[in-house]
């Protein structure tokens, strides 16, 4: 059957072209697309690849005489915004290898940058983060990169990198289960450094971990140094140092060491005592206590978490650590409801303790530590609820916080020092019994006089301590830390005096 075909007479003829035609300008490359290539990647995840090759210079088009007379300003909307660097000027970006060794082992970081300065490394936000109802993850570290040991017997390691029958088991068994947690974790760290191709070898090499100064650096005499170490670090380390001069038959000097061969086994991990002191200081200053859920068991463990150990301490921290048991990862998360600006430092709260505890373990103190205590000997007391209401402080005694939503205008007076004053000042509270303003003022003045007496008991003033720290002369690190601790103690006393002045002015009649 033949298919019907249209007659050529029925097809419409093409219309004639109009006397004028539309002419389109030649196509050009989209300027915004070119800028997407030239613009550096946004800070967030670290760039692990080599930069792209340089693009050839653009072709300069010949400009006619009529276009030369056009002096119109360039269109600002097409230019990339010029942003000021919000990071501190003394901080420099970390080595790219510091990111590579972690990313190759499933470590992830989102919206942060590791920066290195004269005082060490820190973590800063590389973009703005709006407050959310849920916590936001900024770092993920798998268990395989960490060093962990349980706090109680039986000793368990996650991951279990110690071969069966290794002498390190005898060393760990000889330690005190209640107090020697740092010795056990230091032995694990030294073992990880001795294992070939271990992650901690690369991590310690890339982040520029230097052996910190020991706390006995100013001790000159060997006998005095040995006595100091024996008193501070226990008998185990003392015999590590003096092992060459000890005989194994001399049992009276071994003290609490159960195994006579322990010093020799420690020598295998640390050829000299300085290396052991270095590992011990790393453990004391960078480890955290976490509850690790392994299957059906919940373990309290001492943990060394790489990359997360670069987070500094702050009483008003904006991040916290969370154990994600499904895939066995430690998460660093921004607290819910916290807004973070680009260039802000990401911090965590190491522990709730006084400044002396921070000095003993970490080597620093804080003038705004909300857990600092001052021992008052006066019988004067102030009304607790009245003092809290004046500064808009709410919560129970162990959970006090400043409710900034109730503060009218910008008031930066209330900080951790005022919260510490609310905890450490002698107070009274008897149900609904109100405070008598005249008696409250007398009690506040008595407490102020005691604070002035404490300030006068110091050999220097606040201004003198600040002048010593600001001077250009060389100062030892240990002396600088001691002066800062003394200065922070004085600043807290002055903060309490100022807070009591405000309390007397604003107390309700």
WOLIN-V496091 format. One record per residue. N is the residue number from 1. RES is the residue in one letter. OMEGA is omega in whole degrees, -180 to 180 (none if undefined). Layout:
BEGIN
N_RES_OMEGA + N_RES_OMEGA
END
This chain:
BEGIN
1_X_-176 + 2_X_178 + 3_X_-179 + 4_X_179 + 5_X_-179 + 6_X_179 + 7_X_179 + 8_X_179 + 9_X_-177 + 10_X_-178 + 11_X_179 + 12_X_179 + 13_X_178 + 14_X_180 + 15_X_178 + 16_X_-179 + 17_X_177 + 18_X_-178 + 19_X_179 + 20_X_180 + 21_X_177 + 22_X_177 + 23_X_-179 + 24_X_177 + 25_X_179 + 26_X_-178 + 27_X_177 + 28_X_176 + 29_X_-178 + 30_X_-176 + 31_X_-179 + 32_X_178 + 33_X_178 + 34_X_-180 + 35_X_177 + 36_X_178 + 37_X_-177 + 38_X_-176 + 39_X_179 + 40_X_-178 + 41_X_180 + 42_X_178 + 43_X_-178 + 44_X_171 + 45_X_-179 + 46_X_178 + 47_X_-176 + 48_X_-179 + 49_X_178 + 50_X_179 + 51_X_-179 + 52_X_179 + 53_X_-178 + 54_X_180 + 55_X_179 + 56_X_-180 + 57_X_-179 + 58_X_-180 + 59_X_-180 + 60_X_180 + 61_X_178 + 62_X_-177 + 63_X_180 + 64_X_-179 + 65_X_-179 + 66_X_-178 + 67_X_179 + 68_X_-178 + 69_X_-178 + 70_X_-179 + 71_X_-179 + 72_X_179 + 73_X_180 + 74_X_-179 + 75_X_-175 + 76_X_-177 + 77_X_-178 + 78_X_180 + 79_X_179 + 80_X_-180 + 81_X_178 + 82_X_-178 + 83_X_175 + 84_X_179 + 85_X_-177 + 86_X_-176 + 87_X_178 + 88_X_-175 + 89_X_-178 + 90_X_-179 + 91_X_179 + 92_X_179 + 93_X_179 + 94_X_179 + 95_X_178 + 96_X_177 + 97_X_178 + 98_X_176 + 99_X_-172 + 100_X_-176 + 101_X_176 + 102_X_-179 + 103_X_177 + 104_X_-179 + 105_X_171 + 106_X_169 + 107_X_-178 + 108_X_177 + 109_X_-175 + 110_X_173 + 111_X_180 + 112_X_176 + 113_X_175 + 114_X_-179 + 115_X_-177 + 116_X_-179 + 117_X_-179 + 118_X_-179 + 119_X_179 + 120_X_-177 + 121_X_178 + 122_X_-178 + 123_X_-179 + 124_X_178 + 125_X_180 + 126_X_177 + 127_X_179 + 128_X_178 + 129_X_178 + 130_X_178 + 131_X_-180 + 132_X_178 + 133_X_-180 + 134_X_179 + 135_X_-178 + 136_X_-178 + 137_X_175 + 138_X_180 + 139_X_177 + 140_X_-180 + 141_X_-180 + 142_X_-178 + 143_X_-176 + 144_X_-180 + 145_X_-172 + 146_X_171 + 147_X_-176 + 148_X_172 + 149_X_-178 + 150_X_-178 + 151_X_-177 + 152_X_176 + 153_X_-3 + 154_X_-178 + 155_X_180 + 156_X_-177 + 157_X_175 + 158_X_-7 + 159_X_-177 + 160_X_-178 + 161_X_-176 + 162_X_177 + 163_X_-178 + 164_X_179 + 165_X_180 + 166_X_-180 + 167_X_-180 + 168_X_177 + 169_X_178 + 170_X_179 + 171_X_-179 + 172_X_180 + 173_X_-178 + 174_X_-178 + 175_X_177 + 176_X_-178 + 177_X_-175 + 178_X_-171 + 179_X_-171 + 180_X_179 + 181_X_-179 + 182_X_177 + 183_X_-179 + 184_X_-179 + 185_X_176 + 186_X_176 + 187_X_177 + 188_X_180 + 189_X_178 + 190_X_178 + 191_X_179 + 192_X_178 + 193_X_-179 + 194_X_179 + 195_X_-177 + 196_X_178 + 197_X_176 + 198_X_-177 + 199_X_-175 + 200_X_173 + 201_X_179 + 202_X_-178 + 203_X_179 + 204_X_-180 + 205_X_-174 + 206_X_-178 + 207_X_175 + 208_X_180 + 209_X_179 + 210_X_178 + 211_X_-177 + 212_X_178 + 213_X_180 + 214_X_-176 + 215_X_-180 + 216_X_-175 + 217_X_-178 + 218_X_180 + 219_X_-173 + 220_X_-175 + 221_X_180 + 222_X_-179 + 223_X_178 + 224_X_178 + 225_X_-180 + 226_X_178 + 227_X_179 + 228_X_-179 + 229_X_180 + 230_X_179 + 231_X_-173 + 232_X_-172 + 233_X_174 + 234_X_-175 + 235_X_-176 + 236_X_-180 + 237_X_179 + 238_X_180 + 239_X_170 + 240_X_-178 + 241_X_-174 + 242_X_-175 + 243_X_-176 + 244_X_-178 + 245_X_-177 + 246_X_172 + 247_X_-178 + 248_X_179 + 249_X_-179 + 250_X_-176 + 251_X_-178 + 252_X_-179 + 253_X_-174 + 254_X_174 + 255_X_-177 + 256_X_-179 + 257_X_-175 + 258_X_-176 + 259_X_-178 + 260_X_-178 + 261_X_-179 + 262_X_179 + 263_X_178 + 264_X_179 + 265_X_175 + 266_X_178 + 267_X_179 + 268_X_179 + 269_X_-177 + 270_X_180 + 271_X_178 + 272_X_-175 + 273_X_180 + 274_X_178 + 275_X_178 + 276_X_177 + 277_X_178 + 278_X_179 + 279_X_180 + 280_X_179 + 281_X_176 + 282_X_-179 + 283_X_-177 + 284_X_-175 + 285_X_-174 + 286_X_-179 + 287_X_178 + 288_X_176 + 289_X_-178 + 290_X_171 + 291_X_-178 + 292_X_176 + 293_X_178 + 294_X_-176 + 295_X_179 + 296_X_-176 + 297_X_176 + 298_X_-173 + 299_X_169 + 300_X_-172 + 301_X_168 + 302_X_-167 + 303_X_167 + 304_X_-176 + 305_X_178 + 306_X_-178 + 307_X_176 + 308_X_178 + 309_X_175 + 310_X_178 + 311_X_179 + 312_X_-177 + 313_X_172 + 314_X_175 + 315_X_177 + 316_X_-174 + 317_X_177 + 318_X_180 + 319_X_176 + 320_X_-180 + 321_X_-179 + 322_X_179 + 323_X_178 + 324_X_-169 + 325_X_-176 + 326_X_178 + 327_X_172 + 328_X_179 + 329_X_170 + 330_X_-180 + 331_X_168 + 332_X_-171 + 333_X_173 + 334_X_-178 + 335_X_179 + 336_X_179 + 337_X_180 + 338_X_176 + 339_X_-178 + 340_X_177 + 341_X_177 + 342_X_-177 + 343_X_177 + 344_X_178 + 345_X_178 + 346_X_-174 + 347_X_173 + 348_X_178 + 349_X_-176 + 350_X_-179 + 351_X_177 + 352_X_-177 + 353_X_180 + 354_X_-178 + 355_X_178 + 356_X_176 + 357_X_176 + 358_X_179 + 359_X_-177 + 360_X_-175 + 361_X_-173 + 362_X_179 + 363_X_176 + 364_X_175 + 365_X_-176 + 366_X_177 + 367_X_-179 + 368_X_179 + 369_X_-177 + 370_X_-179 + 371_X_180 + 372_X_-175 + 373_X_173 + 374_X_-179 + 375_X_178 + 376_X_178 + 377_X_-178 + 378_X_177 + 379_X_-178 + 380_X_179 + 381_X_177 + 382_X_-178 + 383_X_-173 + 384_X_-176 + 385_X_179 + 386_X_179 + 387_X_180 + 388_X_-178 + 389_X_179 + 390_X_-177 + 391_X_178 + 392_X_177 + 393_X_-177 + 394_X_178 + 395_X_176 + 396_X_-174 + 397_X_-179 + 398_X_-178 + 399_X_-179 + 400_X_178 + 401_X_180 + 402_X_178 + 403_X_-176 + 404_X_-179 + 405_X_-180 + 406_X_-178 + 407_X_179 + 408_X_-179 + 409_X_-180 + 410_X_179 + 411_X_-178 + 412_X_-178 + 413_X_-176 + 414_X_176 + 415_X_-179 + 416_X_178 + 417_X_177 + 418_X_176 + 419_X_176 + 420_X_177 + 421_X_178 + 422_X_180 + 423_X_-171 + 424_X_180 + 425_X_175 + 426_X_-176 + 427_X_175 + 428_X_178 + 429_X_-178 + 430_X_175 + 431_X_-177 + 432_X_-180 + 433_X_-178 + 434_X_179 + 435_X_175 + 436_X_-173 + 437_X_-178 + 438_X_178 + 439_X_179 + 440_X_180 + 441_X_178 + 442_X_179 + 443_X_180 + 444_X_179 + 445_X_177 + 446_X_177 + 447_X_177 + 448_X_178 + 449_X_178 + 450_X_177 + 451_X_177 + 452_X_178 + 453_X_177 + 454_X_179 + 455_X_180 + 456_X_180 + 457_X_177 + 458_X_-179 + 459_X_-180 + 460_X_177 + 461_X_179 + 462_X_-179 + 463_X_179 + 464_X_177 + 465_X_179 + 466_X_178 + 467_X_178 + 468_X_-179 + 469_X_-179 + 470_X_-179 + 471_X_-178 + 472_X_-178 + 473_X_-180 + 474_X_180 + 475_X_180 + 476_X_-178 + 477_X_-180 + 478_X_179 + 479_X_178 + 480_X_179 + 481_X_-180 + 482_X_179 + 483_X_178 + 484_X_179 + 485_X_178 + 486_X_179 + 487_X_180 + 488_X_176 + 489_X_179 + 490_X_179 + 491_X_177 + 492_X_177 + 493_X_178 + 494_X_178 + 495_X_178 + 496_X_178 + 497_X_179 + 498_X_179 + 499_X_178 + 500_X_174 + 501_X_179 + 502_X_179 + 503_X_179 + 504_X_-179 + 505_X_-173 + 506_X_180 + 507_X_-176 + 508_X_177 + 509_X_none
END
